Amino acid sequence: IEIEDMEFDEDEQIYTYPCPCGDKFEISIEDLQDGEDVARCPSCSLIIRVIYDPDEFADEGEETFEVGNTVTVA
């Protein structure tokens, strides 16, 4: 399922999609940032694969720092 076809709940920070059982498949923003692409229905055993661009969900709060070590040889 394309992520564009899912509904986004701003309060819960989750994407949902209707499940045939009557409930909704769910996947959180955090799961997407972690590279997870499987949305699960909490009421049954069905799952769906979410198609999305991982770069759009990169955690902007994380910064990567390189630390250089200096070695002095006498």
The 8 nearest C-alpha neighbors of each residue, nearest first, counted from 0:
[[1, 49, 50, 48, 2, 4, 47, 5],
 [2, 0, 50, 3, 4, 49, 51, 5],
 [1, 3, 5, 4, 51, 50, 49, 0],
 [2, 4, 1, 5, 6, 51, 0, 50],
 [5, 3, 2, 1, 6, 0, 16, 15],
 [6, 4, 16, 2, 3, 15, 14, 7],
 [5, 7, 15, 14, 16, 8, 4, 3],
 [8, 6, 14, 13, 9, 15, 5, 12],
 [7, 9, 13, 12, 11, 10, 14, 6],
 [8, 10, 12, 11, 7, 13, 14, 6],
 [11, 9, 8, 12, 13, 7, 14, 27],
 [10, 12, 13, 8, 9, 27, 7, 14],
 [13, 11, 9, 8, 10, 28, 27, 7],
 [14, 12, 27, 8, 11, 26, 7, 28],
 [13, 15, 7, 26, 6, 25, 5, 27],
 [16, 14, 25, 6, 24, 5, 23, 7],
 [15, 17, 24, 5, 23, 6, 18, 25],
 [18, 16, 23, 24, 22, 19, 15, 21],
 [17, 19, 23, 20, 22, 21, 24, 16],
 [20, 18, 21, 17, 22, 23, 45, 43],
 [21, 19, 18, 22, 43, 42, 23, 17],
 [22, 20, 19, 18, 23, 17, 42, 43],
 [21, 23, 18, 20, 17, 42, 40, 24],
 [24, 22, 17, 18, 16, 40, 15, 25],
 [23, 25, 40, 39, 16, 15, 38, 18],
 [26, 24, 15, 38, 39, 14, 23, 40],
 [27, 25, 38, 14, 13, 30, 15, 28],
 [28, 26, 13, 30, 29, 12, 14, 31],
 [27, 29, 31, 30, 13, 12, 32, 26],
 [28, 30, 32, 27, 31, 33, 26, 12],
 [31, 29, 33, 27, 35, 32, 28, 34],
 [32, 30, 28, 34, 35, 33, 29, 56],
 [33, 31, 29, 56, 34, 30, 57, 58],
 [32, 34, 30, 31, 35, 29, 57, 28],
 [35, 33, 31, 32, 36, 30, 53, 56],
 [36, 34, 31, 30, 33, 37, 32, 38],
 [35, 37, 49, 48, 34, 31, 38, 50],
 [36, 38, 48, 47, 49, 35, 39, 46],
 [39, 37, 26, 25, 47, 24, 46, 48],
 [40, 38, 46, 24, 25, 41, 37, 45],
 [39, 41, 24, 42, 23, 43, 45, 25],
 [40, 42, 43, 39, 24, 23, 22, 44],
 [43, 41, 40, 22, 44, 20, 23, 21],
 [44, 42, 45, 40, 41, 20, 39, 22],
 [43, 45, 46, 40, 42, 39, 41, 20],
 [46, 44, 43, 40, 39, 47, 18, 24],
 [45, 47, 39, 38, 40, 37, 44, 48],
 [48, 46, 38, 37, 49, 39, 0, 45],
 [47, 49, 37, 36, 0, 38, 50, 46],
 [50, 48, 36, 0, 1, 37, 2, 51],
 [49, 51, 1, 0, 2, 48, 36, 52],
 [52, 50, 2, 53, 49, 1, 36, 55],
 [51, 53, 54, 55, 50, 56, 2, 31],
 [54, 52, 56, 55, 51, 57, 34, 32],
 [55, 53, 57, 56, 52, 32, 51, 58],
 [56, 54, 53, 52, 57, 51, 32, 58],
 [57, 55, 32, 53, 54, 58, 31, 52],
 [58, 56, 54, 32, 55, 59, 53, 33],
 [57, 59, 60, 61, 32, 56, 29, 33],
 [58, 60, 61, 57, 62, 56, 32, 55],
 [61, 59, 58, 62, 57, 63, 56, 32],
 [62, 60, 59, 58, 63, 57, 64, 32],
 [63, 61, 60, 64, 59, 58, 65, 57],
 [62, 64, 61, 65, 66, 60, 59, 58],
 [65, 63, 66, 62, 67, 61, 60, 68],
 [66, 64, 67, 63, 68, 62, 69, 61],
 [65, 67, 64, 68, 63, 69, 62, 70],
 [66, 68, 65, 69, 64, 70, 71, 63],
 [69, 67, 70, 66, 65, 71, 72, 64],
 [70, 68, 71, 67, 72, 66, 65, 73],
 [69, 71, 72, 68, 67, 73, 66, 65],
 [70, 72, 69, 73, 68, 67, 66, 65],
 [71, 73, 70, 69, 68, 67, 66, 65],
 [72, 71, 70, 69, 68, 67, 66, 65]]
